[in-house]
Amino acid sequence: MKSARGTSLRVSAALLIVAACSSYAKQRDDAAPLALEECRIEHPRGVASYAARCGVLEVAENPEQPSGRKIGLRVAVVPAINRRGARDPLFILSGGPGQAATDFYASAAPAFARIQRERDLVLLDQRGTGGSNALTCPFPDEAELAELDMERIGQYSRDCLAKLPGDPRYYTTSVAVRDLDAVRAALGYERVNLYGISYGTRVAQHYLRRYPQRARAVVLDGVVPPQQILGIDSALLAQRALERIFERCHSETACRDAFPDPAGQFATLRAEVARRPAEIALPDPATGSVERIKFSSGHLQVSIRLLTYSSDRAALIPLLVQQAVKQRNYAPLAAHAQMISEQLGDALAVGMHNAVVCTEDVPYYGASAIDRRALAQTYLGTMQLDGLVASCEAWPRGMIDPDFHAPLLSSTPVLLLSGSVDPVTPPEYAERAAATLRNARHVVMSGHGHGQLAIGCMPRVMADFIDGANRDDIAQTLDTGCLAKAAPAPFFVSFAGPTP
């Protein structure tokens, strides 16, 4: 049993953290405003750009040494179309961890267009990402990592650590929320609304914990509850999502007729690839040059996991698996996975990712219930879990608030969004977060995967929620009826597409 004195010390420490953060916010409110200039936010692949006003806020790398080394935080404001619109903006928090908010916005901008009619959109590249002293380093992609032993993964991580342009101890969520409030103050906003996706939901909730008086409304998309230690059940969640995709195929006549037993075919494919990896040629879509790779169990694991993230991609899985089994044609499966993997690899700053997970998750594995036997029976096995542990062995533990993993108590309006077949943040995660939120609404999209932002009429629902957040009953009265029409993508029965 924990002693009363120990509990008292922990509570006192938490109160000191809150007091320090409140003092920090007051100092920033008294600071000079952040100067902004006209700029363009470019899509990572150059397919679109958006007008904004950008600036750089200088902050201490180590928040406990304000006179020490400084880093610049990239800030972009996409102005509201209505110049007389609402004073409170929407801050957009991206996932990863390791993705820059500006990159995420450039790939999802249309989904925020309705909110932008009345509100500024504020993008802060979280420290360690994008234009905010990105902690980048050479690192293998997921498929390569899946084939490496733990010693090699650990060595890559140590090499990465040695090349970082900053001290990763100060690039955690507990420090990032201070930056977020500093940006709020420097831009002159009294209160803000927050949208967070995936890891961004962790940031949004911790900001709400530290600065409850500043958060007007919060949208959490693909929710990570504060209590959740990420990585311990990832393989189990991925396996369950895949099984539900196969179940949906079986429930639809066209898919069932084309693929009578996709789960059985997948088991056959796993066994075949494990026994005899295939040499395949993959043409680069940009250059046309052909790369020869050995398609192994690691490639298969990564391919399937990435395809389960959205219903659009999941709609291809039964067809791609059948092609691989019946024709030993692994190229379509590998090509789709390689395309997604490259996009993710370009988007994530590995050093910042490790700074977060090696402080906020992996150190807690020892106190968590991990069923390695159950993990080993999934198609991912223990690969992800062991890889994270190996990556973090040499990584320094960073700053983390004492109450970081405590349940969040709040009466602020919160809209939680989940996909019923999300392979990483399932609906029960959101339910766990909502249990201590007094003014929350949880919406589950049937058949959908990770991230509900752009599905159907969700942009309108989010705008209505934020517009109505001043009403005490907004969570209960929010009209979500239009979302019933947002069915998941139909399965491809051939490369020509779904059955009409």
TIPAGU-266680 format. One line per field, with one value per residue (C-alpha): residue in one letter; x, y, z. Coordinates in pm, 1 decimal. Layout:
TIPAGU-266680
aa	c(A,...) .
px	c(X,...) .
py	c(Y,...) .
pz	c(Z,...) .
//
This chain:
TIPAGU-266680
aa	c(M,K,S,A,R,G,T,S,L,R,V,S,A,A,L,L,I,V,A,A,C,S,S,Y,A,K,Q,R,D,D,A,A,P,L,A,L,E,E,C,R,I,E,H,P,R,G,V,A,S,Y,A,A,R,C,G,V,L,E,V,A,E,N,P,E,Q,P,S,G,R,K,I,G,L,R,V,A,V,V,P,A,I,N,R,R,G,A,R,D,P,L,F,I,L,S,G,G,P,G,Q,A,A,T,D,F,Y,A,S,A,A,P,A,F,A,R,I,Q,R,E,R,D,L,V,L,L,D,Q,R,G,T,G,G,S,N,A,L,T,C,P,F,P,D,E,A,E,L,A,E,L,D,M,E,R,I,G,Q,Y,S,R,D,C,L,A,K,L,P,G,D,P,R,Y,Y,T,T,S,V,A,V,R,D,L,D,A,V,R,A,A,L,G,Y,E,R,V,N,L,Y,G,I,S,Y,G,T,R,V,A,Q,H,Y,L,R,R,Y,P,Q,R,A,R,A,V,V,L,D,G,V,V,P,P,Q,Q,I,L,G,I,D,S,A,L,L,A,Q,R,A,L,E,R,I,F,E,R,C,H,S,E,T,A,C,R,D,A,F,P,D,P,A,G,Q,F,A,T,L,R,A,E,V,A,R,R,P,A,E,I,A,L,P,D,P,A,T,G,S,V,E,R,I,K,F,S,S,G,H,L,Q,V,S,I,R,L,L,T,Y,S,S,D,R,A,A,L,I,P,L,L,V,Q,Q,A,V,K,Q,R,N,Y,A,P,L,A,A,H,A,Q,M,I,S,E,Q,L,G,D,A,L,A,V,G,M,H,N,A,V,V,C,T,E,D,V,P,Y,Y,G,A,S,A,I,D,R,R,A,L,A,Q,T,Y,L,G,T,M,Q,L,D,G,L,V,A,S,C,E,A,W,P,R,G,M,I,D,P,D,F,H,A,P,L,L,S,S,T,P,V,L,L,L,S,G,S,V,D,P,V,T,P,P,E,Y,A,E,R,A,A,A,T,L,R,N,A,R,H,V,V,M,S,G,H,G,H,G,Q,L,A,I,G,C,M,P,R,V,M,A,D,F,I,D,G,A,N,R,D,D,I,A,Q,T,L,D,T,G,C,L,A,K,A,A,P,A,P,F,F,V,S,F,A,G,P,T,P) .
px	c(0.0,125.9,199.0,-3.5,320.2,418.9,79.0,103.1,442.5,311.9,10.8,235.3,461.9,161.7,39.4,384.7,381.1,40.0,159.3,472.1,272.3,22.9,314.0,461.5,131.1,111.9,463.1,377.8,55.1,270.2,515.6,532.4,294.5,425.4,498.5,346.7,415.3,235.9,337.5,221.7,173.0,291.0,163.7,456.1,428.5,371.4,13.5,-140.1,-55.9,-255.0,-224.5,-137.1,51.4,364.7,613.0,870.6,838.1,1165.3,1153.0,1402.2,1487.5,1500.7,1197.9,1368.8,1656.1,1486.2,1821.2,1974.7,1974.9,1684.0,1491.4,1241.1,883.7,718.1,367.8,116.6,-225.4,-481.9,-712.9,-1089.2,-1277.8,-1521.6,-1307.9,-1578.4,-1604.0,-1544.3,-1249.2,-1151.1,-942.3,-896.5,-551.5,-478.6,-260.1,-116.1,-29.0,272.6,425.0,659.3,437.1,439.6,103.5,167.1,221.0,-92.8,-302.5,-177.4,-301.7,-636.9,-721.2,-1062.2,-1194.5,-1134.2,-1283.7,-1620.1,-1456.8,-1229.9,-1534.4,-1564.1,-1238.2,-864.9,-683.8,-356.4,-78.7,218.0,482.7,539.9,898.6,1108.1,893.4,871.4,1000.6,1048.7,1402.1,1305.0,1474.4,1541.0,1796.9,1852.9,1640.6,1517.8,1157.1,910.9,960.8,1338.4,1300.5,1074.9,1362.7,1629.3,1730.9,1696.1,2068.7,2064.5,1754.4,1922.3,2230.5,2023.4,1859.8,2196.1,2325.9,2012.3,2054.7,2411.8,2305.9,2012.2,2018.4,1868.4,1840.5,1546.4,1473.7,1293.6,1077.5,803.7,431.7,469.5,698.2,501.6,183.7,380.3,477.0,115.9,2.3,294.2,178.4,-178.9,-61.9,174.6,-107.8,-338.6,-610.9,-792.4,-936.2,-887.3,-1052.7,-845.0,-857.5,-616.7,-573.4,-410.2,-104.3,-241.9,-529.4,-273.8,-139.1,-488.5,-589.9,-271.7,-317.8,-671.5,-527.5,-261.7,-463.9,-832.4,-927.5,-787.0,-962.6,-1313.5,-1391.2,-1193.6,-1230.4,-1039.0,-1009.0,-862.2,-838.4,-543.7,-669.0,-414.7,-395.5,-305.7,50.4,94.3,252.3,157.6,-153.3,-81.4,-50.1,-375.5,-562.1,-417.4,-519.8,-873.4,-911.6,-801.7,-1045.2,-1330.0,-1238.0,-1260.9,-1593.7,-1731.9,-1620.7,-1808.0,-2122.9,-2129.7,-2248.5,-2012.8,-1705.9,-1808.4,-1862.3,-1524.4,-1332.5,-1508.3,-1236.1,-1006.2,-893.1,-789.4,-609.0,-423.4,-310.7,-186.1,-2.4,169.3,291.9,410.1,603.4,763.0,875.2,983.4,1022.5,963.5,1190.3,979.5,1043.9,883.3,888.3,923.6,607.7,804.7,1116.9,1016.9,1333.8,1287.6,1389.1,1422.7,1324.7,1275.6,915.4,937.2,724.3,825.9,705.2,375.0,321.1,383.2,179.3,-132.5,-103.2,-80.2,-367.8,-601.5,-578.8,-857.8,-1160.0,-1046.2,-723.5,-879.4,-1118.2,-820.8,-696.1,-896.7,-807.6,-437.3,-415.7,-583.4,-345.7,-49.4,-179.7,-323.7,-79.3,216.2,192.8,316.7,388.9,46.8,52.2,410.5,357.3,61.4,246.3,562.7,370.3,202.5,524.4,722.2,459.5,471.3,849.6,873.5,621.2,766.3,1066.6,1211.4,1401.4,1090.7,892.0,1148.1,1166.6,795.9,756.3,1083.3,958.9,582.5,529.3,818.9,939.2,597.2,603.5,739.7,433.9,187.9,17.5,175.8,65.9,353.4,195.3,-117.9,92.2,290.8,-29.4,-111.6,13.5,241.7,373.5,599.1,783.7,654.0,681.2,1036.4,1141.8,1023.4,1207.3,1527.5,1497.4,1459.4,1735.5,1991.6,1745.6,1740.1,1410.7,1270.1,1048.2,709.2,455.8,376.7,6.6,62.5,-102.3,-376.0,-739.2,-839.5,-1126.7,-1295.3,-1629.2,-1508.5,-1714.1,-1531.1,-1626.6,-1458.8,-1442.0,-1364.4,-1367.9,-1511.4,-1219.6,-941.1,-623.4,-447.3,-698.2,-1019.2,-1350.5,-1282.1,-988.2,-1228.2,-1475.4,-1201.1,-1114.5,-1481.0,-1546.6,-1404.4,-1516.9,-1840.5,-1947.9,-1848.8,-2002.6,-1852.0,-1927.9,-1827.2,-1812.9,-1906.8,-1664.4,-1411.8,-1050.4,-814.1,-912.9,-1272.4,-1198.2,-1295.3,-1560.1,-1901.4,-2048.2,-1798.1,-1654.8,-2002.8,-2056.6,-1725.8,-1807.0,-2149.7,-1993.6,-1736.8,-1991.1,-2225.6,-1966.8,-2098.9,-2415.8,-2404.6,-2599.0,-2400.4,-2258.8,-2607.0,-2792.1,-2532.8,-2701.8,-2496.2,-2773.7,-2603.1,-2313.3,-2534.2,-2490.8,-2110.7,-2061.4,-1709.5,-1567.9,-1698.3,-1449.5,-1264.6,-1355.9,-1107.8,-857.8,-1140.3,-1304.5,-1608.0,-1916.8,-2152.1) .
py	c(0.0,348.7,571.1,886.5,1083.7,949.4,1036.0,1383.7,1440.1,1333.6,1562.0,1848.7,1787.2,1791.7,2118.6,2270.0,2170.4,2333.1,2649.1,2661.2,2620.9,2888.0,3123.7,3039.0,3121.8,3457.0,3547.1,3471.6,3677.7,3976.7,3911.0,4095.1,3967.8,3722.3,3889.0,3706.3,3737.4,3608.4,3252.0,2931.6,2594.4,2332.9,1976.5,1738.7,1596.9,1929.2,1862.0,2165.4,2479.1,2709.0,3077.5,3155.2,3395.5,3249.1,3335.3,3188.1,3198.3,3164.6,2956.1,2794.0,2437.1,2352.4,2527.9,2521.6,2731.9,3028.1,3199.2,2888.1,2755.7,2876.7,2702.1,2843.2,2715.7,2742.5,2888.3,2932.4,3096.2,3027.9,3329.9,3295.8,3386.0,3596.0,3875.9,3938.9,3574.1,3406.2,3527.1,3181.0,2985.1,2613.8,2476.1,2163.8,1897.0,1620.8,1259.9,1033.9,1125.0,1307.0,1463.5,1839.8,2016.2,2209.3,1885.2,1730.9,2036.7,2049.6,1693.3,1746.6,2113.8,2063.5,1893.9,2215.1,2451.2,2479.0,2570.9,2821.6,3019.0,3165.1,3081.4,3114.5,2782.0,2776.5,2532.5,2487.8,2242.5,2070.3,2105.7,1839.6,1833.1,2024.2,2378.8,2356.7,2217.4,1881.1,1585.8,1389.1,1121.4,837.6,538.8,224.7,211.3,-20.3,-310.8,-303.6,-274.0,-578.8,-786.8,-659.9,-816.7,-611.4,-535.8,-374.3,-172.3,-55.5,49.8,250.6,422.0,503.8,640.2,852.0,989.7,1096.3,1300.0,1493.4,1875.9,1901.5,1736.6,1491.8,1520.8,1847.7,1732.1,1551.8,1623.8,1786.2,2049.4,2079.1,2195.7,2485.2,2582.9,2555.7,2800.4,3031.3,3048.5,3114.6,3405.8,3544.9,3548.6,3723.2,3459.2,3442.4,3092.9,2829.9,2520.3,2209.5,1934.1,1645.4,1326.5,1009.0,1117.5,1471.2,1364.5,1300.5,1653.6,1804.4,1627.7,1725.8,2086.9,2071.3,1935.0,2207.1,2500.9,2425.3,2792.7,2832.4,2541.3,2622.0,2296.4,1987.6,1735.5,1408.3,1189.5,841.2,881.8,790.4,811.2,958.6,628.7,426.6,299.7,268.3,-38.2,-304.4,-417.6,-288.3,-633.4,-750.6,-445.5,-490.1,-856.7,-777.4,-503.8,-743.0,-1009.6,-756.6,-655.2,-1019.9,-1051.0,-752.9,-911.2,-1227.7,-1025.1,-865.0,-1090.2,-964.1,-991.9,-1331.8,-1467.9,-1340.5,-1435.6,-1719.6,-1750.6,-1443.2,-1528.6,-1876.3,-1737.2,-1492.3,-1776.7,-1962.5,-1652.3,-1602.9,-1961.0,-1942.9,-1618.2,-1743.6,-2060.5,-1903.4,-1524.3,-1403.8,-1195.8,-921.5,-621.8,-291.2,3.1,346.7,542.6,868.4,759.0,428.5,263.3,-94.3,-205.2,-571.7,-667.5,-989.0,-994.9,-1155.6,-1195.2,-848.8,-693.6,-879.8,-763.2,-398.9,-418.6,-550.0,-321.8,-7.5,-114.2,-157.8,209.3,327.2,157.4,275.0,76.7,-211.2,-261.3,-397.4,-651.4,-963.1,-904.8,-844.6,-1150.9,-1368.7,-1243.5,-1333.4,-1681.4,-1797.1,-1632.6,-1577.4,-1215.0,-1012.2,-693.9,-523.3,-585.8,-466.0,-161.4,-33.0,-80.4,81.9,388.7,432.8,357.2,615.7,880.3,801.7,791.2,1132.5,1274.2,1154.6,1290.3,974.9,1157.3,1337.2,1011.0,837.8,1134.6,1085.8,707.2,650.3,882.8,841.5,474.9,228.9,306.3,189.4,-148.7,-317.8,-217.4,-315.4,-647.0,-772.6,-1111.6,-1205.2,-1539.8,-1368.7,-1119.1,-1400.3,-1551.0,-1235.3,-1163.3,-889.6,-1099.4,-920.4,-729.3,-381.8,-421.3,-556.1,-297.2,-11.1,-153.3,-192.3,161.9,308.5,122.0,397.4,684.7,939.9,976.5,1324.7,1563.7,1424.9,1575.4,1363.9,1339.2,1274.4,930.6,1013.9,1019.3,1362.8,1527.3,1803.8,1968.8,2127.1,2013.1,1724.2,1539.5,1198.8,1022.9,655.0,401.0,61.9,-117.9,120.6,-92.5,143.8,353.8,148.1,278.9,139.3,380.6,671.9,523.6,506.7,872.4,977.5,811.2,1113.6,1384.2,1533.9,1701.1,1452.8,1288.1,977.8,904.5,566.3,528.4,171.6,-4.8,278.2,277.0,539.1,905.5,1019.1,1380.7,1371.6,1097.1,1196.4,1501.8,1490.9,1836.1,1982.0,1793.4,1921.1,2279.1,2256.0,2121.4,2399.4,2668.2,2545.5,2485.4,2778.1,2576.0,2347.3,2079.3,2077.3,1727.2,1584.8,1783.0,1769.3,1637.2,1349.7,1189.6,1266.1,1036.9,728.4,756.7,734.1,364.8,220.6,177.2,-134.9,-415.9,-445.0,-776.1,-714.0,-443.7,-281.2,-196.6,-300.7,-461.4,-183.9) .
pz	c(0.0,-84.9,213.2,278.2,283.3,-60.6,-200.5,-49.4,-210.2,-550.2,-520.3,-411.4,-709.5,-942.3,-792.8,-837.9,-1204.1,-1249.9,-1074.6,-1289.0,-1608.7,-1500.8,-1433.3,-1772.0,-1945.1,-1765.6,-1874.7,-2235.9,-2214.7,-2122.3,-2407.8,-2739.2,-3010.9,-3269.2,-3605.7,-3903.1,-4275.7,-4584.9,-4671.7,-4840.5,-4670.8,-4917.5,-4941.1,-4866.6,-5220.5,-5391.8,-5501.0,-5325.8,-5131.7,-4906.3,-4819.4,-4458.6,-4237.0,-4080.6,-3810.8,-3574.4,-3197.5,-3011.4,-2693.3,-2459.2,-2554.0,-2184.5,-2028.5,-1689.0,-1826.9,-2001.0,-2064.2,-2219.7,-2578.5,-2792.7,-3068.3,-3314.9,-3338.8,-3677.8,-3654.3,-3936.4,-3918.4,-4190.3,-4146.6,-4112.9,-4429.8,-4228.3,-4085.3,-3826.1,-3732.6,-3396.8,-3191.9,-3073.5,-3330.8,-3393.2,-3312.7,-3522.7,-3360.2,-3576.1,-3506.5,-3521.7,-3289.5,-3526.0,-3793.4,-3845.3,-3811.6,-4132.8,-4327.2,-4181.1,-4259.7,-4619.2,-4672.0,-4495.8,-4555.4,-4723.7,-4408.9,-4212.1,-4471.4,-4296.1,-3964.4,-4142.6,-4256.5,-3906.2,-3728.4,-3778.0,-3807.9,-3613.6,-3697.4,-3467.4,-3581.5,-3247.4,-3131.7,-3303.5,-3620.0,-3947.8,-3912.3,-3534.4,-3501.6,-3649.9,-3480.8,-3796.9,-3868.4,-4117.4,-4017.5,-4198.5,-4311.8,-4137.5,-4376.1,-4325.4,-3948.6,-3944.5,-4079.4,-3838.4,-3509.2,-3191.9,-3171.7,-3516.3,-3431.1,-3112.3,-3308.1,-3556.0,-3260.1,-3099.3,-3430.1,-3463.7,-3113.4,-3186.6,-3491.9,-3348.3,-3358.7,-3010.6,-2670.4,-2693.9,-2321.6,-2395.9,-2687.2,-2497.3,-2469.1,-2127.1,-2279.6,-2604.8,-2429.5,-2280.9,-2635.2,-2741.4,-2476.7,-2549.3,-2911.9,-2799.7,-2586.2,-2849.3,-3104.7,-2858.9,-2828.7,-2495.9,-2551.8,-2820.2,-2965.4,-3028.7,-3289.2,-3229.8,-3429.0,-3296.1,-3091.1,-3123.2,-2896.8,-2621.9,-2667.6,-2670.2,-2349.0,-2169.4,-2277.8,-2137.1,-1811.5,-1782.1,-1915.9,-1855.5,-1859.8,-2212.9,-2386.2,-2512.4,-2699.7,-2799.4,-3083.3,-3034.8,-3345.5,-3290.3,-2915.5,-2693.3,-2332.0,-2089.1,-1898.2,-2208.6,-2250.0,-2625.9,-2783.7,-2530.9,-2719.1,-3070.8,-3227.1,-3066.7,-3196.3,-3545.4,-3551.0,-3438.7,-3701.4,-3977.1,-3858.0,-3864.0,-4218.8,-4322.9,-4138.7,-4327.5,-4655.0,-4560.8,-4482.8,-4830.7,-5112.9,-5384.3,-5161.6,-5023.9,-5374.7,-5494.3,-5178.1,-4990.8,-4724.0,-4706.9,-4353.6,-4464.3,-4767.3,-4545.3,-4316.7,-4625.0,-4743.7,-4407.8,-4406.2,-4767.7,-4723.6,-4402.7,-4581.0,-4909.8,-4944.3,-5300.4,-5522.7,-5680.7,-5902.8,-5802.9,-6045.4,-5886.4,-5981.1,-6006.2,-6195.8,-6353.8,-6224.7,-6106.0,-5758.9,-5674.5,-5320.6,-5126.1,-5006.0,-4662.4,-4350.6,-4236.9,-4562.4,-4533.0,-4174.4,-4260.6,-4581.2,-4412.1,-4110.0,-4322.9,-4545.6,-4246.9,-4146.1,-4376.0,-4531.3,-4877.1,-4844.6,-4651.4,-4945.3,-5140.4,-4886.2,-4989.0,-5356.1,-5288.4,-5064.4,-5328.2,-5597.0,-5377.2,-5290.8,-5622.3,-5861.0,-5629.4,-5740.8,-5446.2,-5642.2,-5599.0,-5223.4,-5187.7,-5411.1,-5211.1,-4884.5,-5016.9,-5129.7,-4788.6,-4600.1,-4796.9,-4727.5,-4356.3,-4351.4,-4513.8,-4267.1,-3935.0,-3746.6,-3590.9,-3317.2,-3194.1,-3214.4,-2994.3,-2756.3,-2687.9,-2675.9,-2488.6,-2213.7,-2209.0,-2300.4,-2303.1,-1946.1,-1822.6,-1996.9,-1686.2,-1484.8,-1758.6,-1819.2,-2142.6,-2271.8,-2501.6,-2577.3,-2710.5,-2906.5,-3067.4,-3208.3,-3408.2,-3759.4,-3618.5,-3333.7,-3084.7,-3358.1,-3273.5,-2898.1,-2905.7,-3164.4,-2943.9,-2643.6,-2847.1,-2985.3,-2638.3,-2457.0,-2512.1,-2532.1,-2246.9,-2062.0,-2100.0,-1905.7,-1804.4,-1565.5,-1255.9,-1346.0,-1716.1,-1718.2,-1468.0,-1588.2,-1716.6,-1527.0,-1724.7,-1794.3,-2119.9,-2423.9,-2592.4,-2910.9,-2942.3,-3280.9,-3341.5,-3622.9,-3532.9,-3704.5,-3607.4,-3578.1,-3333.3,-3135.6,-3106.1,-2968.5,-2621.5,-2593.2,-2646.1,-2398.1,-2139.8,-2196.4,-2194.7,-1858.3,-1672.5,-1916.8,-1787.9,-2112.6,-2383.4,-2688.8,-2849.9,-3215.8,-3362.1,-3741.5,-3835.3,-4067.4,-4069.1,-3955.8,-3812.5,-3842.6,-3908.0,-4001.6,-4368.7,-4368.4,-4500.4,-4327.7,-4037.7,-4128.2,-4078.3,-3752.2,-3612.9,-3717.5,-3553.8,-3235.0,-3213.1,-3303.5,-3030.6,-2759.0,-2553.5,-2490.7,-2190.4,-2377.6,-2703.9,-2645.6,-2596.3,-2865.5,-3145.9,-3460.8,-3603.1,-3810.9,-4142.2,-4048.7,-4086.1,-4463.2,-4445.5,-4523.6,-4558.0,-4907.7,-5086.8,-5143.5,-5474.0,-5636.3,-5918.9,-6011.3,-6209.0,-5876.5,-5667.9,-5814.0,-5937.5) .
//
